[in-house]
Amino acid sequence: MRKNANDLGDLVERFGDQIVLSGNMDVAFLLMANPEEIRQGTLKMLRIGSRKGKFIAACNTSPQDYIPEENYLAMVKTIKEFKA
């Protein structure tokens, strides 16, 4: 996740009990990182986003064809296996 993306932790603290937050996985990160980095970044996103129980893990924009399939699947697999 890039540092210039939205601060998920701040959004969860300010709005997490009022709305469902969605997204936060930067597609540029999915493009450039390796599967293990994506797994770690996804876990971090899930731990932060699920603090108040109202979070949909997703990309910050529509994933594109040029994202390596193994990278996208690393994110999806990590989301499926996560236990909040």
DASULHU-V712485 format. One record per pair of residues at least 12 apart in sequence whose ideal C-beta (glycine too) atoms are under 10 Angstrom apart, sorted by sequence separation. I is the first residue (numbers start at 0). GAP is how many residues later the second one is. D is the distance in whole Angstrom. If there is no record, write none. Layout:
[[I,GAP,D] [I,GAP,D]]
This chain:
[[10,12,10] [11,12,10] [28,12,6] [29,12,10] [44,12,6] [62,12,9] [7,13,7] [10,13,9] [24,13,8] [28,13,10] [44,13,10] [58,13,9] [5,15,9] [7,15,9] [25,15,9] [41,15,7] [7,16,5] [24,16,7] [28,16,10] [58,16,8] [5,17,8] [6,17,10] [7,17,10] [23,17,10] [24,17,7] [57,17,9] [4,18,9] [5,18,7] [23,18,10] [56,18,8] [4,19,7] [25,19,10] [56,19,9] [4,20,9] [5,20,10] [23,20,10] [24,20,6] [4,21,5] [23,21,5] [24,21,10] [56,21,9] [57,21,9] [3,22,9] [22,22,9] [23,22,10] [56,22,5] [0,23,7] [4,23,9] [55,23,10] [56,23,10] [0,24,7] [1,24,5] [4,24,9] [23,24,8] [24,24,10] [0,25,5] [23,25,6] [56,25,8] [1,26,7] [22,26,9] [0,27,10] [1,27,6] [20,27,10] [21,27,9] [0,28,6] [20,28,6] [20,29,10] [29,29,7] [54,29,9] [1,30,10] [28,30,9] [29,30,10] [37,30,10] [44,30,9] [20,31,9] [23,31,9] [28,31,9] [52,31,7] [0,32,10] [15,32,10] [19,32,10] [21,32,10] [22,32,9] [23,32,10] [24,32,7] [26,32,5] [27,32,9] [30,32,9] [37,32,9] [38,32,10] [41,32,7] [45,32,7] [49,32,8] [15,33,8] [18,33,10] [19,33,9] [20,33,7] [21,33,7] [22,33,7] [23,33,8] [24,33,7] [25,33,8] [26,33,7] [27,33,10] [29,33,7] [30,33,8] [34,33,9] [37,33,5] [40,33,9] [41,33,5] [44,33,9] [45,33,7] [49,33,10] [50,33,9] [15,34,9] [16,34,10] [17,34,9] [19,34,4] [20,34,5] [21,34,4] [22,34,8] [23,34,8] [24,34,5] [25,34,6] [26,34,6] [29,34,9] [33,34,9] [36,34,9] [37,34,8] [39,34,10] [40,34,8] [41,34,9] [44,34,9] [49,34,4] [8,35,10] [12,35,10] [15,35,6] [16,35,5] [18,35,7] [19,35,7] [20,35,7] [21,35,8] [22,35,5] [23,35,8] [24,35,6] [25,35,9] [26,35,8] [30,35,7] [31,35,10] [32,35,10] [34,35,6] [37,35,9] [38,35,5] [41,35,9] [42,35,6] [45,35,10] [46,35,8] [48,35,9] [7,36,9] [11,36,6] [15,36,3] [16,36,9] [17,36,8] [19,36,6] [20,36,10] [21,36,5] [22,36,7] [23,36,6] [24,36,10] [26,36,6] [29,36,10] [30,36,5] [31,36,10] [33,36,9] [34,36,6] [37,36,4] [38,36,8] [41,36,4] [42,36,9] [45,36,5] [7,37,7] [10,37,9] [11,37,6] [14,37,9] [15,37,8] [16,37,7] [20,37,10] [21,37,10] [22,37,5] [26,37,7] [29,37,5] [30,37,7] [33,37,8] [34,37,10] [36,37,9] [37,37,5] [40,37,9] [41,37,6] [44,37,10] [45,37,10] [46,37,8] [8,38,10] [9,38,10] [10,38,9] [11,38,9] [12,38,8] [15,38,6] [21,38,9] [22,38,8] [24,38,9] [28,38,10] [29,38,8] [32,38,7] [34,38,8] [35,38,8] [37,38,10] [38,38,8] [39,38,9] [42,38,9] [45,38,7] [1,39,10] [7,39,10] [8,39,5] [11,39,5] [12,39,8] [14,39,9] [15,39,8] [26,39,9] [27,39,9] [31,39,9] [34,39,4] [37,39,10] [38,39,5] [41,39,10] [42,39,7] [0,40,5] [4,40,10] [7,40,5] [8,40,9] [11,40,6] [26,40,6] [30,40,7] [33,40,9] [34,40,9] [37,40,7] [41,40,8] [0,41,9] [6,41,9] [7,41,6] [11,41,10] [29,41,5] [30,41,10] [32,41,9] [8,42,8] [11,42,9] [28,42,9] [29,42,6] [32,42,10] [34,42,9] [38,42,9] [0,43,7] [7,43,9] [11,43,7] [34,43,9] [0,44,6] [10,44,10] [26,44,10] [29,44,9] [26,45,9] [29,45,7] [28,46,9] [0,47,10] [7,47,9] [24,47,10] [24,50,6] [5,54,8] [24,54,9] [4,55,7] [1,58,9] [0,59,9]]
